[in-house]
Amino acid sequence: MESIRRQNPQAALMSLEAAAASARGGFACVFSTADEYESALITERRAQGRYAQSRSYWPLALFIGCALIVAGTALLFA
């Protein structure tokens, strides 16, 4: 405290302001909204390959199965 009194008051004030600004910077969040955070998170996960599009054959198998059922029903009643 004694060293602050010996310094120029303007320099002491500037030093305190700089210390406060650096302390506030440690608590700041990089993202301003939750949507921005989620977008960045999804982008990062895609870059890691977590959301890789795997080829699924279920839609094709279901279509062929339904087509066979319809064809079988048509032949049964024909």
N, CA, C and O atoms as a CHARMM CRD file, in Angstrom:
* protein
*
  312
    1    1 MET  N      0.81800  -1.18500   0.00000 PROA 1      0.00000
    2    1 MET  CA     0.00000   0.00000   0.00000 PROA 1      0.00000
    3    1 MET  C      0.86700   1.25500   0.00000 PROA 1      0.00000
    4    1 MET  O      0.51000   2.27300  -0.59200 PROA 1      0.00000
    5    2 GLU  N      1.99100   1.16300   0.66300 PROA 2      0.00000
    6    2 GLU  CA     2.88700   2.31900   0.74700 PROA 2      0.00000
    7    2 GLU  C      3.44700   2.66000  -0.63100 PROA 2      0.00000
    8    2 GLU  O      3.66300   3.83100  -0.94300 PROA 2      0.00000
    9    3 SER  N      3.68300   1.63500  -1.45900 PROA 3      0.00000
   10    3 SER  CA     4.25000   1.89600  -2.78400 PROA 3      0.00000
   11    3 SER  C      3.24400   2.60600  -3.68500 PROA 3      0.00000
   12    3 SER  O      3.63400   3.37600  -4.56300 PROA 3      0.00000
   13    4 ILE  N      1.94900   2.35300  -3.47500 PROA 4      0.00000
   14    4 ILE  CA     0.92700   3.02300  -4.26900 PROA 4      0.00000
   15    4 ILE  C      0.89600   4.50900  -3.93800 PROA 4      0.00000
   16    4 ILE  O      0.70700   5.33600  -4.83000 PROA 4      0.00000
   17    5 ARG  N      1.07700   4.85600  -2.67600 PROA 5      0.00000
   18    5 ARG  CA     1.06600   6.27600  -2.27900 PROA 5      0.00000
   19    5 ARG  C      2.24000   7.02500  -2.86700 PROA 5      0.00000
   20    5 ARG  O      2.12500   8.21500  -3.16300 PROA 5      0.00000
   21    6 ARG  N      3.35800   6.36200  -3.04200 PROA 6      0.00000
   22    6 ARG  CA     4.53700   7.03500  -3.57600 PROA 6      0.00000
   23    6 ARG  C      4.43500   7.24600  -5.08300 PROA 6      0.00000
   24    6 ARG  O      5.06800   8.15300  -5.62500 PROA 6      0.00000
   25    7 GLN  N      3.64500   6.41900  -5.76400 PROA 7      0.00000
   26    7 GLN  CA     3.51000   6.53800  -7.21700 PROA 7      0.00000
   27    7 GLN  C      2.60500   7.71700  -7.57100 PROA 7      0.00000
   28    7 GLN  O      1.91400   8.28700  -6.72700 PROA 7      0.00000
   29    8 ASN  N      2.64200   8.04000  -8.81100 PROA 8      0.00000
   30    8 ASN  CA     1.74900   9.04800  -9.36400 PROA 8      0.00000
   31    8 ASN  C      0.32300   8.49300  -9.27800 PROA 8      0.00000
   32    8 ASN  O      0.11400   7.34600  -9.67300 PROA 8      0.00000
   33    9 PRO  N     -0.65800   9.23800  -8.78700 PROA 9      0.00000
   34    9 PRO  CA    -2.02800   8.72200  -8.67200 PROA 9      0.00000
   35    9 PRO  C     -2.60500   8.27200 -10.02000 PROA 9      0.00000
   36    9 PRO  O     -3.35900   7.30100 -10.07800 PROA 9      0.00000
   37   10 GLN  N     -2.25500   8.97100 -11.09100 PROA 10     0.00000
   38   10 GLN  CA    -2.75400   8.58000 -12.41900 PROA 10     0.00000
   39   10 GLN  C     -2.18000   7.23200 -12.83100 PROA 10     0.00000
   40   10 GLN  O     -2.88800   6.40700 -13.40800 PROA 10     0.00000
   41   11 ALA  N     -0.91500   7.00400 -12.54400 PROA 11     0.00000
   42   11 ALA  CA    -0.28300   5.73200 -12.88300 PROA 11     0.00000
   43   11 ALA  C     -0.87600   4.60100 -12.05000 PROA 11     0.00000
   44   11 ALA  O     -1.06200   3.49200 -12.55000 PROA 11     0.00000
   45   12 ALA  N     -1.17300   4.87800 -10.78300 PROA 12     0.00000
   46   12 ALA  CA    -1.77700   3.87400  -9.92100 PROA 12     0.00000
   47   12 ALA  C     -3.17000   3.51700 -10.42400 PROA 12     0.00000
   48   12 ALA  O     -3.55400   2.34800 -10.43500 PROA 12     0.00000
   49   13 LEU  N     -3.92600   4.53600 -10.84100 PROA 13     0.00000
   50   13 LEU  CA    -5.25800   4.29500 -11.36500 PROA 13     0.00000
   51   13 LEU  C     -5.20900   3.45900 -12.64100 PROA 13     0.00000
   52   13 LEU  O     -6.00800   2.53900 -12.81600 PROA 13     0.00000
   53   14 MET  N     -4.28100   3.77700 -13.52000 PROA 14     0.00000
   54   14 MET  CA    -4.13400   3.01700 -14.76300 PROA 14     0.00000
   55   14 MET  C     -3.72300   1.57400 -14.46700 PROA 14     0.00000
   56   14 MET  O     -4.17700   0.64600 -15.13600 PROA 14     0.00000
   57   15 SER  N     -2.86800   1.38900 -13.46700 PROA 15     0.00000
   58   15 SER  CA    -2.44400   0.05200 -13.09100 PROA 15     0.00000
   59   15 SER  C     -3.62000  -0.76000 -12.55500 PROA 15     0.00000
   60   15 SER  O     -3.77100  -1.93400 -12.89300 PROA 15     0.00000
   61   16 LEU  N     -4.44700  -0.14000 -11.72200 PROA 16     0.00000
   62   16 LEU  CA    -5.62700  -0.81800 -11.18500 PROA 16     0.00000
   63   16 LEU  C     -6.63200  -1.14800 -12.28500 PROA 16     0.00000
   64   16 LEU  O     -7.22700  -2.22500 -12.27600 PROA 16     0.00000
   65   17 GLU  N     -6.82300  -0.23300 -13.22700 PROA 17     0.00000
   66   17 GLU  CA    -7.73900  -0.49500 -14.33700 PROA 17     0.00000
   67   17 GLU  C     -7.25100  -1.65200 -15.19900 PROA 17     0.00000
   68   17 GLU  O     -8.04700  -2.47900 -15.64500 PROA 17     0.00000
   69   18 ALA  N     -5.95300  -1.71000 -15.43200 PROA 18     0.00000
   70   18 ALA  CA    -5.39100  -2.80700 -16.22100 PROA 18     0.00000
   71   18 ALA  C     -5.55700  -4.13600 -15.49100 PROA 18     0.00000
   72   18 ALA  O     -5.87300  -5.15300 -16.11000 PROA 18     0.00000
   73   19 ALA  N     -5.34400  -4.12900 -14.17700 PROA 19     0.00000
   74   19 ALA  CA    -5.50800  -5.35200 -13.39900 PROA 19     0.00000
   75   19 ALA  C     -6.96900  -5.80000 -13.40400 PROA 19     0.00000
   76   19 ALA  O     -7.24600  -6.99600 -13.49900 PROA 19     0.00000
   77   20 ALA  N     -7.90400  -4.85300 -13.30300 PROA 20     0.00000
   78   20 ALA  CA    -9.32900  -5.19700 -13.32600 PROA 20     0.00000
   79   20 ALA  C     -9.72900  -5.75800 -14.68400 PROA 20     0.00000
   80   20 ALA  O    -10.49100  -6.72200 -14.75700 PROA 20     0.00000
   81   21 ALA  N     -9.21800  -5.16200 -15.76000 PROA 21     0.00000
   82   21 ALA  CA    -9.54700  -5.64400 -17.10300 PROA 21     0.00000
   83   21 ALA  C     -9.02400  -7.06000 -17.32500 PROA 21     0.00000
   84   21 ALA  O     -9.70800  -7.88900 -17.92600 PROA 21     0.00000
   85   22 SER  N     -7.81900  -7.33800 -16.84400 PROA 22     0.00000
   86   22 SER  CA    -7.27800  -8.68900 -17.02800 PROA 22     0.00000
   87   22 SER  C     -8.01600  -9.69700 -16.15600 PROA 22     0.00000
   88   22 SER  O     -8.17000 -10.85400 -16.54900 PROA 22     0.00000
   89   23 ALA  N     -8.47200  -9.27900 -14.98100 PROA 23     0.00000
   90   23 ALA  CA    -9.23600 -10.18000 -14.11600 PROA 23     0.00000
   91   23 ALA  C    -10.60100 -10.48800 -14.72900 PROA 23     0.00000
   92   23 ALA  O    -11.06800 -11.62400 -14.65000 PROA 23     0.00000
   93   24 ARG  N    -11.24600  -9.49300 -15.33900 PROA 24     0.00000
   94   24 ARG  CA   -12.54100  -9.71000 -15.98800 PROA 24     0.00000
   95   24 ARG  C    -12.40800 -10.62700 -17.19300 PROA 24     0.00000
   96   24 ARG  O    -13.31400 -11.40400 -17.49300 PROA 24     0.00000
   97   25 GLY  N    -11.28600 -10.53600 -17.87500 PROA 25     0.00000
   98   25 GLY  CA   -11.07500 -11.35400 -19.06600 PROA 25     0.00000
   99   25 GLY  C    -11.03400 -12.83200 -18.75600 PROA 25     0.00000
  100   25 GLY  O    -11.36000 -13.64500 -19.62100 PROA 25     0.00000
  101   26 GLY  N    -10.65000 -13.20300 -17.56800 PROA 26     0.00000
  102   26 GLY  CA   -10.58700 -14.60200 -17.19400 PROA 26     0.00000
  103   26 GLY  C    -11.95300 -15.23400 -17.02600 PROA 26     0.00000
  104   26 GLY  O    -12.08800 -16.45100 -17.14900 PROA 26     0.00000
  105   27 PHE  N    -12.96500 -14.43500 -16.74800 PROA 27     0.00000
  106   27 PHE  CA   -14.30500 -14.96100 -16.52400 PROA 27     0.00000
  107   27 PHE  C    -15.20900 -14.83000 -17.74100 PROA 27     0.00000
  108   27 PHE  O    -16.34800 -15.29500 -17.70900 PROA 27     0.00000
  109   28 ALA  N    -14.73900 -14.21900 -18.79200 PROA 28     0.00000
  110   28 ALA  CA   -15.57100 -13.98100 -19.97000 PROA 28     0.00000
  111   28 ALA  C    -15.75900 -15.27000 -20.75700 PROA 28     0.00000
  112   28 ALA  O    -14.88100 -16.13200 -20.79200 PROA 28     0.00000
  113   29 CYS  N    -16.90300 -15.38000 -21.37600 PROA 29     0.00000
  114   29 CYS  CA   -17.20300 -16.52100 -22.22500 PROA 29     0.00000
  115   29 CYS  C    -16.96100 -16.12000 -23.67700 PROA 29     0.00000
  116   29 CYS  O    -17.24400 -14.99000 -24.07600 PROA 29     0.00000
  117   30 VAL  N    -16.44600 -17.03800 -24.44100 PROA 30     0.00000
  118   30 VAL  CA   -16.15100 -16.76000 -25.84300 PROA 30     0.00000
  119   30 VAL  C    -17.43700 -16.61100 -26.65000 PROA 30     0.00000
  120   30 VAL  O    -17.47000 -15.87300 -27.63400 PROA 30     0.00000
  121   31 PHE  N    -18.49800 -17.30800 -26.23600 PROA 31     0.00000
  122   31 PHE  CA   -19.74400 -17.32500 -26.99100 PROA 31     0.00000
  123   31 PHE  C    -20.75200 -16.38600 -26.34900 PROA 31     0.00000
  124   31 PHE  O    -20.86200 -16.32700 -25.12500 PROA 31     0.00000
  125   32 SER  N    -21.48300 -15.65700 -27.17300 PROA 32     0.00000
  126   32 SER  CA   -22.45000 -14.70700 -26.64000 PROA 32     0.00000
  127   32 SER  C    -23.81600 -15.33800 -26.40400 PROA 32     0.00000
  128   32 SER  O    -24.58500 -14.85200 -25.57500 PROA 32     0.00000
  129   33 THR  N    -24.12900 -16.42000 -27.12700 PROA 33     0.00000
  130   33 THR  CA   -25.42300 -17.09000 -26.94000 PROA 33     0.00000
  131   33 THR  C    -25.21100 -18.60000 -26.89000 PROA 33     0.00000
  132   33 THR  O    -24.16200 -19.11400 -27.27600 PROA 33     0.00000
  133   34 ALA  N    -26.23200 -19.28900 -26.40700 PROA 34     0.00000
  134   34 ALA  CA   -26.17900 -20.74900 -26.35500 PROA 34     0.00000
  135   34 ALA  C    -26.18500 -21.33500 -27.76900 PROA 34     0.00000
  136   34 ALA  O    -25.54500 -22.35600 -28.01900 PROA 34     0.00000
  137   35 ASP  N    -26.90200 -20.69700 -28.68900 PROA 35     0.00000
  138   35 ASP  CA   -26.94000 -21.18900 -30.07400 PROA 35     0.00000
  139   35 ASP  C    -25.55800 -21.13800 -30.71100 PROA 35     0.00000
  140   35 ASP  O    -25.16300 -22.04100 -31.44800 PROA 35     0.00000
  141   36 GLU  N    -24.82700 -20.06200 -30.41200 PROA 36     0.00000
  142   36 GLU  CA   -23.47900 -19.92200 -30.94900 PROA 36     0.00000
  143   36 GLU  C    -22.56700 -21.01600 -30.38100 PROA 36     0.00000
  144   36 GLU  O    -21.74100 -21.57400 -31.10400 PROA 36     0.00000
  145   37 TYR  N    -22.71600 -21.31600 -29.10900 PROA 37     0.00000
  146   37 TYR  CA   -21.92800 -22.37200 -28.47500 PROA 37     0.00000
  147   37 TYR  C    -22.24600 -23.73200 -29.08900 PROA 37     0.00000
  148   37 TYR  O    -21.33600 -24.49100 -29.42200 PROA 37     0.00000
  149   38 GLU  N    -23.53800 -24.04300 -29.24300 PROA 38     0.00000
  150   38 GLU  CA   -23.93400 -25.32900 -29.80300 PROA 38     0.00000
  151   38 GLU  C    -23.47400 -25.48300 -31.24500 PROA 38     0.00000
  152   38 GLU  O    -23.07700 -26.57100 -31.66400 PROA 38     0.00000
  153   39 SER  N    -23.52600 -24.39700 -32.00100 PROA 39     0.00000
  154   39 SER  CA   -23.05800 -24.43600 -33.38700 PROA 39     0.00000
  155   39 SER  C    -21.56300 -24.74000 -33.43900 PROA 39     0.00000
  156   39 SER  O    -21.12100 -25.55500 -34.24900 PROA 39     0.00000
  157   40 ALA  N    -20.79400 -24.09100 -32.58400 PROA 40     0.00000
  158   40 ALA  CA   -19.35400 -24.34100 -32.54400 PROA 40     0.00000
  159   40 ALA  C    -19.06200 -25.76200 -32.06700 PROA 40     0.00000
  160   40 ALA  O    -18.13200 -26.40400 -32.55600 PROA 40     0.00000
  161   41 LEU  N    -19.84800 -26.25000 -31.12200 PROA 41     0.00000
  162   41 LEU  CA   -19.66100 -27.60600 -30.61900 PROA 41     0.00000
  163   41 LEU  C    -19.93100 -28.64200 -31.70600 PROA 41     0.00000
  164   41 LEU  O    -19.16700 -29.59500 -31.85800 PROA 41     0.00000
  165   42 ILE  N    -21.00500 -28.46100 -32.45600 PROA 42     0.00000
  166   42 ILE  CA   -21.33700 -29.39200 -33.53800 PROA 42     0.00000
  167   42 ILE  C    -20.28000 -29.33600 -34.63300 PROA 42     0.00000
  168   42 ILE  O    -19.89600 -30.36900 -35.18100 PROA 42     0.00000
  169   43 THR  N    -19.81100 -28.13900 -34.95200 PROA 43     0.00000
  170   43 THR  CA   -18.76100 -27.99500 -35.96500 PROA 43     0.00000
  171   43 THR  C    -17.50200 -28.73000 -35.54400 PROA 43     0.00000
  172   43 THR  O    -16.87200 -29.41100 -36.35200 PROA 43     0.00000
  173   44 GLU  N    -17.13600 -28.59100 -34.27100 PROA 44     0.00000
  174   44 GLU  CA   -15.94500 -29.27000 -33.76400 PROA 44     0.00000
  175   44 GLU  C    -16.13000 -30.78700 -33.77500 PROA 44     0.00000
  176   44 GLU  O    -15.20500 -31.52000 -34.12600 PROA 44     0.00000
  177   45 ARG  N    -17.29700 -31.25400 -33.40100 PROA 45     0.00000
  178   45 ARG  CA   -17.54200 -32.70000 -33.39400 PROA 45     0.00000
  179   45 ARG  C    -17.57300 -33.26800 -34.79900 PROA 45     0.00000
  180   45 ARG  O    -17.13000 -34.39500 -35.02200 PROA 45     0.00000
  181   46 ARG  N    -18.09200 -32.50100 -35.75100 PROA 46     0.00000
  182   46 ARG  CA   -18.06000 -32.96100 -37.15300 PROA 46     0.00000
  183   46 ARG  C    -16.62900 -33.05300 -37.64500 PROA 46     0.00000
  184   46 ARG  O    -16.27700 -33.97400 -38.38200 PROA 46     0.00000
  185   47 ALA  N    -15.79700 -32.09300 -37.23600 PROA 47     0.00000
  186   47 ALA  CA   -14.38600 -32.12800 -37.63500 PROA 47     0.00000
  187   47 ALA  C    -13.68400 -33.34400 -37.04500 PROA 47     0.00000
  188   47 ALA  O    -12.74700 -33.86700 -37.64900 PROA 47     0.00000
  189   48 GLN  N    -14.12100 -33.80100 -35.87800 PROA 48     0.00000
  190   48 GLN  CA   -13.54100 -34.98100 -35.25700 PROA 48     0.00000
  191   48 GLN  C    -14.09400 -36.27300 -35.86500 PROA 48     0.00000
  192   48 GLN  O    -13.54600 -37.35000 -35.62800 PROA 48     0.00000
  193   49 GLY  N    -15.17400 -36.17500 -36.64600 PROA 49     0.00000
  194   49 GLY  CA   -15.75300 -37.34600 -37.29100 PROA 49     0.00000
  195   49 GLY  C    -16.80700 -38.04400 -36.45700 PROA 49     0.00000
  196   49 GLY  O    -17.13600 -39.19700 -36.73500 PROA 49     0.00000
  197   50 ARG  N    -17.34400 -37.39200 -35.45200 PROA 50     0.00000
  198   50 ARG  CA   -18.35100 -38.03000 -34.59600 PROA 50     0.00000
  199   50 ARG  C    -19.69700 -38.15300 -35.28900 PROA 50     0.00000
  200   50 ARG  O    -20.47100 -39.05300 -34.96600 PROA 50     0.00000
  201   51 TYR  N    -19.99400 -37.26500 -36.23700 PROA 51     0.00000
  202   51 TYR  CA   -21.28500 -37.28200 -36.91700 PROA 51     0.00000
  203   51 TYR  C    -21.13500 -37.80000 -38.33800 PROA 51     0.00000
  204   51 TYR  O    -21.74600 -37.26800 -39.26400 PROA 51     0.00000
  205   52 ALA  N    -20.33500 -38.82100 -38.51000 PROA 52     0.00000
  206   52 ALA  CA   -20.10600 -39.35900 -39.85100 PROA 52     0.00000
  207   52 ALA  C    -21.39300 -39.98600 -40.37700 PROA 52     0.00000
  208   52 ALA  O    -22.11000 -40.67100 -39.64800 PROA 52     0.00000
  209   53 GLN  N    -21.66500 -39.74500 -41.63100 PROA 53     0.00000
  210   53 GLN  CA   -22.86100 -40.29200 -42.26400 PROA 53     0.00000
  211   53 GLN  C    -22.56900 -41.73000 -42.68000 PROA 53     0.00000
  212   53 GLN  O    -21.82800 -41.96900 -43.63400 PROA 53     0.00000
  213   54 SER  N    -23.14100 -42.66500 -41.97800 PROA 54     0.00000
  214   54 SER  CA   -22.97800 -44.06200 -42.36500 PROA 54     0.00000
  215   54 SER  C    -24.11800 -44.44300 -43.30800 PROA 54     0.00000
  216   54 SER  O    -25.25100 -43.98900 -43.14600 PROA 54     0.00000
  217   55 ARG  N    -23.81200 -45.25300 -44.26200 PROA 55     0.00000
  218   55 ARG  CA   -24.79300 -45.66500 -45.25600 PROA 55     0.00000
  219   55 ARG  C    -25.73700 -46.67200 -44.62000 PROA 55     0.00000
  220   55 ARG  O    -25.30600 -47.73400 -44.17100 PROA 55     0.00000
  221   56 SER  N    -27.00600 -46.34500 -44.58000 PROA 56     0.00000
  222   56 SER  CA   -28.00000 -47.22800 -43.99300 PROA 56     0.00000
  223   56 SER  C    -28.84600 -47.84500 -45.10200 PROA 56     0.00000
  224   56 SER  O    -29.32500 -47.15500 -46.00200 PROA 56     0.00000
  225   57 TYR  N    -29.01400 -49.15100 -45.01300 PROA 57     0.00000
  226   57 TYR  CA   -29.80200 -49.86600 -46.01000 PROA 57     0.00000
  227   57 TYR  C    -31.22700 -50.14100 -45.53100 PROA 57     0.00000
  228   57 TYR  O    -31.99800 -50.78500 -46.24200 PROA 57     0.00000
  229   58 TRP  N    -31.58900 -49.66400 -44.33700 PROA 58     0.00000
  230   58 TRP  CA   -32.92500 -49.90500 -43.81500 PROA 58     0.00000
  231   58 TRP  C    -34.03600 -49.32700 -44.68800 PROA 58     0.00000
  232   58 TRP  O    -35.02300 -50.02300 -44.92100 PROA 58     0.00000
  233   59 PRO  N    -33.93100 -48.10100 -45.18100 PROA 59     0.00000
  234   59 PRO  CA   -35.02400 -47.58600 -46.02600 PROA 59     0.00000
  235   59 PRO  C    -35.23000 -48.42800 -47.29100 PROA 59     0.00000
  236   59 PRO  O    -36.36500 -48.68400 -47.69300 PROA 59     0.00000
  237   60 LEU  N    -34.14500 -48.84900 -47.90400 PROA 60     0.00000
  238   60 LEU  CA   -34.25000 -49.67500 -49.10800 PROA 60     0.00000
  239   60 LEU  C    -34.85700 -51.04200 -48.77300 PROA 60     0.00000
  240   60 LEU  O    -35.70100 -51.54000 -49.51700 PROA 60     0.00000
  241   61 ALA  N    -34.44000 -51.64300 -47.67600 PROA 61     0.00000
  242   61 ALA  CA   -34.97600 -52.94900 -47.27600 PROA 61     0.00000
  243   61 ALA  C    -36.46200 -52.84800 -46.94900 PROA 61     0.00000
  244   61 ALA  O    -37.23000 -53.74000 -47.30900 PROA 61     0.00000
  245   62 LEU  N    -36.87800 -51.79300 -46.28100 PROA 62     0.00000
  246   62 LEU  CA   -38.29600 -51.61300 -45.97000 PROA 62     0.00000
  247   62 LEU  C    -39.12500 -51.41300 -47.22900 PROA 62     0.00000
  248   62 LEU  O    -40.23300 -51.93900 -47.33700 PROA 62     0.00000
  249   63 PHE  N    -38.59200 -50.65300 -48.18300 PROA 63     0.00000
  250   63 PHE  CA   -39.30700 -50.43000 -49.43400 PROA 63     0.00000
  251   63 PHE  C    -39.50200 -51.74400 -50.19500 PROA 63     0.00000
  252   63 PHE  O    -40.59600 -52.03600 -50.67800 PROA 63     0.00000
  253   64 ILE  N    -38.43700 -52.52400 -50.29400 PROA 64     0.00000
  254   64 ILE  CA   -38.52300 -53.80200 -51.01300 PROA 64     0.00000
  255   64 ILE  C    -39.48200 -54.74800 -50.29000 PROA 64     0.00000
  256   64 ILE  O    -40.25800 -55.45700 -50.93100 PROA 64     0.00000
  257   65 GLY  N    -39.42800 -54.75900 -48.95000 PROA 65     0.00000
  258   65 GLY  CA   -40.33100 -55.61000 -48.18600 PROA 65     0.00000
  259   65 GLY  C    -41.78900 -55.23200 -48.39700 PROA 65     0.00000
  260   65 GLY  O    -42.63500 -56.10400 -48.59200 PROA 65     0.00000
  261   66 CYS  N    -42.08700 -53.94600 -48.36000 PROA 66     0.00000
  262   66 CYS  CA   -43.46200 -53.48600 -48.59000 PROA 66     0.00000
  263   66 CYS  C    -43.91400 -53.79300 -50.01600 PROA 66     0.00000
  264   66 CYS  O    -45.05800 -54.18900 -50.23700 PROA 66     0.00000
  265   67 ALA  N    -43.01300 -53.60800 -50.98200 PROA 67     0.00000
  266   67 ALA  CA   -43.36000 -53.90700 -52.36900 PROA 67     0.00000
  267   67 ALA  C    -43.67300 -55.38900 -52.54400 PROA 67     0.00000
  268   67 ALA  O    -44.60200 -55.74400 -53.26900 PROA 67     0.00000
  269   68 LEU  N    -42.91100 -56.25000 -51.89100 PROA 68     0.00000
  270   68 LEU  CA   -43.18700 -57.69400 -51.98100 PROA 68     0.00000
  271   68 LEU  C    -44.52200 -58.04900 -51.32100 PROA 68     0.00000
  272   68 LEU  O    -45.25700 -58.90000 -51.82400 PROA 68     0.00000
  273   69 ILE  N    -44.83300 -57.40500 -50.20700 PROA 69     0.00000
  274   69 ILE  CA   -46.11500 -57.66200 -49.54500 PROA 69     0.00000
  275   69 ILE  C    -47.27300 -57.23500 -50.42600 PROA 69     0.00000
  276   69 ILE  O    -48.26500 -57.95300 -50.54800 PROA 69     0.00000
  277   70 VAL  N    -47.15000 -56.06100 -51.04500 PROA 70     0.00000
  278   70 VAL  CA   -48.21400 -55.57000 -51.93500 PROA 70     0.00000
  279   70 VAL  C    -48.34600 -56.49100 -53.13600 PROA 70     0.00000
  280   70 VAL  O    -49.46200 -56.82100 -53.53600 PROA 70     0.00000
  281   71 ALA  N    -47.23300 -56.91200 -53.71900 PROA 71     0.00000
  282   71 ALA  CA   -47.28400 -57.80900 -54.88100 PROA 71     0.00000
  283   71 ALA  C    -47.87700 -59.16200 -54.49500 PROA 71     0.00000
  284   71 ALA  O    -48.66300 -59.72700 -55.25500 PROA 71     0.00000
  285   72 GLY  N    -47.51400 -59.68700 -53.32700 PROA 72     0.00000
  286   72 GLY  CA   -48.07000 -60.93900 -52.86800 PROA 72     0.00000
  287   72 GLY  C    -49.55800 -60.84200 -52.60600 PROA 72     0.00000
  288   72 GLY  O    -50.30800 -61.76600 -52.92100 PROA 72     0.00000
  289   73 THR  N    -49.98900 -59.73500 -52.03400 PROA 73     0.00000
  290   73 THR  CA   -51.42200 -59.53400 -51.78100 PROA 73     0.00000
  291   73 THR  C    -52.17400 -59.42000 -53.10000 PROA 73     0.00000
  292   73 THR  O    -53.26400 -59.97600 -53.23400 PROA 73     0.00000
  293   74 ALA  N    -51.62100 -58.71900 -54.06700 PROA 74     0.00000
  294   74 ALA  CA   -52.25800 -58.57400 -55.38000 PROA 74     0.00000
  295   74 ALA  C    -52.38000 -59.93300 -56.08600 PROA 74     0.00000
  296   74 ALA  O    -53.40100 -60.22300 -56.71000 PROA 74     0.00000
  297   75 LEU  N    -51.33800 -60.75800 -55.98200 PROA 75     0.00000
  298   75 LEU  CA   -51.39300 -62.07400 -56.61000 PROA 75     0.00000
  299   75 LEU  C    -52.36100 -62.99200 -55.88400 PROA 75     0.00000
  300   75 LEU  O    -52.98700 -63.85000 -56.50700 PROA 75     0.00000
  301   76 LEU  N    -52.49100 -62.82500 -54.58200 PROA 76     0.00000
  302   76 LEU  CA   -53.41000 -63.66400 -53.80400 PROA 76     0.00000
  303   76 LEU  C    -54.86200 -63.40600 -54.17000 PROA 76     0.00000
  304   76 LEU  O    -55.65600 -64.34300 -54.25600 PROA 76     0.00000
  305   77 PHE  N    -55.21500 -62.15200 -54.38600 PROA 77     0.00000
  306   77 PHE  CA   -56.58500 -61.78600 -54.71200 PROA 77     0.00000
  307   77 PHE  C    -56.86400 -61.76100 -56.20400 PROA 77     0.00000
  308   77 PHE  O    -58.00300 -61.50600 -56.59200 PROA 77     0.00000
  309   78 ALA  N    -55.91100 -62.00500 -57.03400 PROA 78     0.00000
  310   78 ALA  CA   -56.13200 -61.94400 -58.47300 PROA 78     0.00000
  311   78 ALA  C    -56.68800 -63.20100 -59.04800 PROA 78     0.00000
  312   78 ALA  O    -56.92100 -63.27900 -60.25500 PROA 78     0.00000
